[in-house]
């Protein structure tokens, strides 16, 4: 496995023709959310700013034209679908969508980036471009089908290890770990003066996110402190559904926890990050959590993350240095989470110290830094130095 993290030198190699194929179910720009859509929308603009030709293919959307240019990136939108409830239906629709997108790939493309299931299988049959697979979730046995992919990119160490476990050793050199970037360059400084007595969660309101673990903390919050939960709960948007939301609300006193609902506009979401002193992300998804973009976003605004003991968080969070990590696997997980949060609530100097360290992700995970890591990797592949 190759590791590109830590090298963020500006790429100055040959100009490339890059195609990014997004999935069939969410539009770009990411008006309906989607971590992958958000990430590649930002990276595409950085690639274009470096002088590369970029075509971004995504789902057709009623309020977007079929073709347009945004910040130097050429956008093409083809017919997609609403996310189906059945996995088999999803795979069938993904295959149909993939066939449509391949027709739009220029014959002289150098790199095709994709996170769809079928594209790495089908594209090499029709195009000579290097296929760059963005493995944004834990693989489930499909890596063996991607024999003709030039690169299998993991966004975290656990994802990289899971990919390697599915491949023979001779193909391990095709795996690289490059972290996800922040969604935008943070130019506005952290304003510590406007930090509130606020504990924030941003993400899907779903059982795998471990939000029940906040119940004990909510009961012992000092006066003036409150927990805000931002994110979708509707099934169609990836949440746990209305019944789950209702059962979750019964665990909390209304004056201690606010359920805000989804916020997809980054500018509005940043207002919540700016004011939050502590950011909680108690996910219990052992195999579903692959990176943790929301904690990274909060850290960029000086929010101290309190996260569960999932390996993916440890790529950028060090307990006691720029955040707190609690063991979600033990019977007293609620107590551990409560203790971590209270150690920050009761010590403003510690919050400021850890928050300052947390905000350094503005440099290490800025879009331009991560974009340069990708461009350097693209250059290696097109020079056949795999």
C-alpha positions in Angstrom: 0.0 0.0 0.0 1.2 3.5 -0.8 0.5 6.4 1.6 0.3 9.9 0.2 -0.7 11.6 3.5 1.8 14.2 4.7 3.1 15.2 1.3 1.2 18.3 0.2 3.7 19.9 -2.1 2.2 21.7 -5.1 1.8 19.4 -8.1 3.6 20.7 -11.1 3.5 17.7 -13.5 1.8 17.4 -16.9 -1.7 18.8 -17.3 -4.3 16.0 -17.1 -7.8 15.4 -18.4 -9.7 14.3 -15.4 -13.2 12.9 -15.3 -15.1 12.5 -12.0 -18.2 10.2 -12.1 -20.5 10.7 -9.1 -23.2 8.2 -8.1 -26.7 7.9 -9.5 -28.6 9.1 -6.5 -27.4 12.5 -5.4 -26.8 15.7 -7.4 -23.7 18.0 -7.7 -23.4 20.6 -6.3 -24.5 18.7 -3.2 -27.8 20.4 -2.5 -29.1 17.1 -0.9 -25.9 16.4 1.1 -23.6 13.5 0.5 -20.1 13.5 1.8 -18.6 12.1 -1.4 -20.5 14.6 -3.6 -19.4 17.4 -1.3 -15.7 16.3 -1.4 -15.3 15.8 -5.1 -17.2 19.0 -5.9 -14.5 20.9 -3.9 -11.6 18.9 -5.2 -12.7 19.2 -8.8 -12.4 23.0 -8.5 -8.9 22.7 -7.0 -7.8 20.5 -9.9 -9.1 23.0 -12.4 -7.4 25.8 -10.5 -4.1 23.9 -11.0 -4.7 24.0 -14.8 -6.1 20.6 -15.4 -9.2 19.9 -17.5 -12.0 18.5 -15.3 -15.3 17.0 -16.3 -17.7 16.2 -13.5 -20.6 13.8 -14.3 -23.5 13.5 -11.9 -27.2 13.0 -11.6 -29.5 15.2 -13.5 -31.4 17.6 -11.3 -34.5 19.8 -12.0 -32.9 23.0 -10.8 -29.6 22.5 -12.6 -28.8 22.7 -16.3 -27.6 19.5 -18.0 -24.4 21.3 -18.9 -22.6 24.2 -17.2 -19.2 25.4 -16.0 -18.6 26.1 -12.3 -15.2 27.5 -11.2 -13.5 26.1 -14.3 -15.1 22.6 -13.9 -17.3 21.3 -16.8 -20.4 19.7 -15.4 -22.5 17.1 -17.3 -25.6 15.7 -15.7 -27.3 12.5 -16.8 -30.5 10.8 -15.7 -30.3 9.3 -12.3 -32.7 8.0 -9.6 -34.0 8.4 -6.1 -32.4 6.1 -3.7 -34.3 2.8 -3.6 -35.0 0.8 -0.4 -33.8 -2.5 -1.8 -30.1 -3.2 -2.4 -30.6 -5.3 -5.5 -32.7 -2.5 -7.1 -29.9 0.0 -6.2 -27.3 -2.1 -8.0 -29.4 -2.5 -11.1 -30.0 1.3 -11.3 -26.4 1.9 -10.7 -25.5 -0.3 -13.7 -27.9 1.5 -16.0 -26.6 4.9 -14.8 -23.0 3.8 -15.3 -23.6 2.9 -18.9 -25.1 6.3 -19.5 -22.0 8.0 -18.0 -19.5 6.0 -20.0 -20.8 7.5 -23.2 -19.8 10.9 -21.9 -16.2 10.0 -21.0 -13.8 11.6 -23.6 -11.7 9.0 -25.4 -8.5 10.9 -24.5 -9.3 11.2 -20.7 -6.3 10.4 -18.5 -7.9 9.6 -15.2 -11.5 8.6 -14.4 -12.4 8.9 -10.7 -15.5 7.1 -9.6 -17.2 5.8 -6.4 -20.0 3.8 -8.2 -20.2 0.1 -7.9 -20.1 -0.9 -11.6 -17.9 1.8 -13.2 -14.6 0.2 -12.3 -15.7 -3.0 -14.0 -17.3 -1.5 -17.1 -15.1 1.5 -17.9 -11.9 -0.4 -18.8 -13.9 -2.3 -21.5 -14.5 1.0 -23.4 -11.9 3.6 -22.3 -8.1 3.6 -21.9 -8.1 6.1 -19.1 -6.7 5.0 -15.7 -9.6 4.1 -13.5 -9.2 5.6 -10.0 -11.7 4.0 -7.5 -12.7 6.1 -4.6 -13.5 3.5 -1.9 -15.4 5.7 0.5 -17.0 2.9 2.5 -15.8 -0.4 3.9 -15.5 -2.9 1.0 -17.9 -5.9 1.0 -16.0 -8.3 -1.3 -16.2 -6.2 -4.5 -12.5 -5.3 -4.6 -11.6 -8.6 -6.4 -13.8 -7.5 -9.3 -11.7 -4.3 -9.9 -8.7 -6.1 -11.5 -8.4 -3.4 -14.1 -8.5 -0.4 -11.8 -5.2 1.5 -11.6 -5.8 2.7 -8.0 -8.0 1.8 -5.1 -8.0 4.8 -2.9 -8.9 4.5 0.8 -9.9 7.5 2.8 -8.7 6.1 6.2 -6.4 3.4 7.6 -9.2 0.9 8.4 -10.6 1.2 4.9 -7.2 0.7 3.4 -6.6 -2.4 5.6 -10.0 -3.8 4.6 -9.2 -3.4 0.9 -5.8 -5.1 1.4 -7.6 -8.0 3.0 -9.6 -8.6 -0.1 -6.7 -8.6 -2.5 -3.8 -10.9 -3.3 -0.4 -9.4 -2.2 0.6 -8.8 -5.8 -2.1 -6.1 -6.1 -1.4 -4.4 -2.8 0.7 -1.7 -4.5 -2.5 -0.5 -6.2 -4.0 0.6 -2.8 -3.3 4.2 -1.5 -4.6 6.1 1.5 -5.4 9.7 1.0 -7.6 11.5 3.6 -10.8 13.3 2.9 -10.4 17.1 2.8 -12.4 19.8 4.5 -15.3 21.0 2.2 -13.7 24.4 1.7 -10.7 26.5 2.5 -11.1 28.1 6.0 -10.2 31.7 5.5 -12.3 33.2 8.4 -10.3 32.8 11.7 -11.7 30.9 14.7 -13.4 33.4 16.9 -13.1 32.0 20.5 -15.2 34.9 21.8 -18.4 33.7 20.2 -18.1 30.1 21.4 -21.2 29.2 23.3 -22.0 26.6 26.0 -23.0 24.4 23.2 -22.5 20.7 22.5 -23.1 19.9 18.8 -23.8 16.8 16.8 -24.0 16.9 13.0 -24.9 13.8 11.0 -27.6 11.3 10.3 -30.0 10.7 13.1 -29.8 7.0 12.9 -29.3 4.1 15.5 -25.7 3.4 14.3 -24.7 6.9 15.3 -25.0 6.1 19.0 -27.0 9.2 20.0 -28.6 7.2 22.9 -25.2 7.4 24.6 -25.8 11.2 25.1 -28.7 10.5 27.5 -26.7 10.5 30.7 -24.7 13.5 29.7 -27.9 15.5 29.0 -29.1 14.8 32.5 -26.0 16.3 34.2 -25.3 19.3 32.0 -24.5 22.5 34.0 -26.9 25.4 33.7 -26.7 27.1 30.4 -25.3 24.2 28.5 -27.3 22.5 25.8 -27.0 19.7 23.2 -28.0 20.5 19.6 -28.5 17.6 17.1 -28.4 18.6 13.5 -29.1 16.1 10.8 -31.8 14.2 8.8 -34.0 11.5 10.4 -36.2 10.7 7.4 -35.4 7.3 5.9 -35.2 8.7 2.4 -32.3 10.9 3.6 -30.4 8.2 5.4 -32.0 8.6 8.8 -33.6 6.1 11.1 -37.2 7.2 10.4 -39.9 9.0 12.3 -40.4 6.1 14.8 -36.7 6.2 15.7 -36.7 9.9 16.2 -39.7 9.7 18.5 -38.1 7.0 20.6 -34.9 9.0 20.8 -36.6 12.1 22.0 -38.1 10.2 24.9 -34.6 9.8 26.3 -34.0 13.6 26.7 -35.7 16.4 28.5 -36.9 19.0 25.9 -35.0 21.9 27.5 -31.6 20.0 27.3 -31.6 18.7 23.7 -32.7 20.5 20.5 -33.4 18.5 17.3 -32.7 20.9 14.5 -33.2 18.8 11.4 -31.0 18.7 8.4 -28.8 21.6 7.2 -27.2 21.1 3.8 -25.9 24.6 3.1 -22.3 24.7 4.2 -22.5 28.4 5.0 -25.4 27.8 7.5 -23.7 24.7 8.9 -20.5 26.6 9.5 -22.5 29.0 11.8 -23.3 26.1 14.1 -19.7 24.9 14.0 -18.4 28.4 14.8 -20.4 28.6 18.0 -20.0 25.0 19.3 -17.5 24.6 22.0 -17.7 20.7 21.9 -18.6 18.4 19.1 -19.8 14.9 19.9 -19.9 12.0 17.4 -20.6 8.8 19.4 -20.9 6.5 16.4 -21.2 2.8 17.1 -20.9 1.7 13.4 -17.9 -0.6 13.6 -17.9 -1.2 9.8 -20.1 1.6 8.5 -18.0 4.6 9.7 -15.1 5.1 7.4 -13.7 8.6 7.9 -15.8 11.1 10.0 -16.1 14.3 7.9 -18.4 16.0 10.5 -15.8 15.9 13.3 -13.2 17.2 10.9 -15.4 20.1 9.9 -16.1 21.0 13.6 -12.4 20.8 14.4 -11.6 23.4 11.7 -13.7 25.8 13.7 -12.1 25.0 17.0 -14.7 22.6 18.3 -13.2 19.9 20.5 -14.3 16.5 19.2 -15.5 13.8 21.6 -15.7 10.6 19.5 -16.1 6.9 19.9 -13.2 4.5 19.8 -13.4 3.8 16.0 -10.1 3.5 14.2 -11.1 5.9 11.4 -11.2 8.8 13.9 -7.6 8.1 15.1 -6.2 9.1 11.7 -6.7 12.7 12.8 -7.8 12.8 16.4 -5.4 12.1 19.3 -7.0 11.7 22.7 -5.9 14.5 25.0 -4.1 16.4 22.2 -6.8 17.7 19.9 -9.9 15.8 21.2 -11.2 13.1 23.4 -11.9 9.5 22.6 -14.2 7.2 24.7 -14.7 3.5 24.5 -18.1 2.8 23.1 -17.8 -1.0 23.3 -18.0 -1.2 27.1 -21.1 -1.4 29.3 -20.4 2.0 30.9 -19.9 3.8 27.5 -22.5 6.4 28.6 -20.4 7.2 31.6 -17.2 7.4 29.7 -18.8 9.8 27.2 -20.2 11.9 30.0 -16.8 12.0 31.7 -15.0 13.1 28.6 -17.5 15.8 27.9 -17.6 17.1 31.5 -13.8 17.3 31.6 -14.1 19.9 28.8 -17.2 21.6 30.1 -15.6 22.2 33.5 -12.2 23.3 32.1 -12.3 26.3 29.7 -8.5 26.4 29.5 -8.4 22.7 28.4 -11.2 23.4 25.8 -9.2 26.2 24.3 -5.9 24.2 24.2 -7.5 21.2 22.6 -9.6 23.4 20.3 -6.5 25.3 19.1 -4.8 22.0 18.3 -8.0 20.7 16.6 -8.1 23.7 14.3 -4.8 22.7 12.7 -6.7 20.5 10.4 -7.3 23.7 8.4 -3.8 23.1 7.0 -3.4 19.3 7.0 -6.8 18.7 5.5 -7.4 21.8 3.4 -8.9 21.1 -0.1 -5.8 22.4 -1.9 -3.5 20.3 0.3 -5.5 17.1 -0.3 -6.0 18.0 -4.0 -2.3 18.1 -4.5 -1.9 14.7 -2.9 -4.4 13.4 -5.5 -2.8 15.1 -8.4 0.6 13.7 -7.4 -0.9 10.3 -7.3 -2.7 10.8 -10.7 0.7 11.8 -12.2 2.3 8.6 -10.9 -0.3 6.5 -12.5 -0.2 8.3 -15.9 3.5 7.9 -15.9 3.0 4.2 -15.2 4.8 4.4 -11.9 2.2 2.4 -10.0 
